[in-house]
């Protein structure tokens, strides 16, 4: 009887041992750009690109179920590539997009939007990159979908392509 | 005159002491923060935009008298523990360390009991 209990204890200990090691090996300890997903959007204050007097704060008080935040700059070549997708999101999906203009010259940013179209409901300045870091961004371009409760439900690092566009539609529909 | 020299020396000593302390603290933190857009560099070694932004934010937080722990937590909340070269000990990490030792202790105890039993 005693030997049986000892064997059972040994098996139990061994199972715990294997479980802990397996869990530690399978958990992602490396870089994970999705850390901010399912977290509340940090509070940030944005000054308008077009009017320095106009300020808004995020998370936005939106009546819609979702809104998008896009970090961009006129000097960023991939931002130029993804711009048509942002225009499509605004025109076809009628979703509000908040732009964060990262470390850019205001005149270049305004010219960029004049030439390629303005998909943004509001464009805020991020002169020193502080707002982007607050969001957990790595650089430009980056896109976030936020729900009406202010929770980040999707994050994409890099330019939006057809696949990502479809994914975004899938989420917001 | 002597008094004035003493006062100026005292003030400048305090000033240089405080600035060097702040710089040392900045350096200590910069060296423990991984530049996530670079290859295996800390933000101290990197000149990327990402590293520059982080350095500025850390500097502001130090100026605002925030502790190292709060600064590390702020960054880990946004980028995960991977951003820290020296991540905090978590429950799972602690378990990984404790399990082999506890197994060793159990084996040692079992062996000890067995030898005692045999002697008796």
Interface residues (C-beta under 8 A of the other chain):
Chain A: X13 X16 X17 X20 X21 X23 X24 X27 X29 X30 X31 X32 X35 X36 X39 X42 X103 X128 X129 X130 X132 X133 X134 X135 X136 X138 X139
Chain B: X36 X37 X49 X50 X52 X53 X54 X56 X57 X77 X78 X79 X80 X81 X82 X92 X93 X95 X96 X99 X103 X106
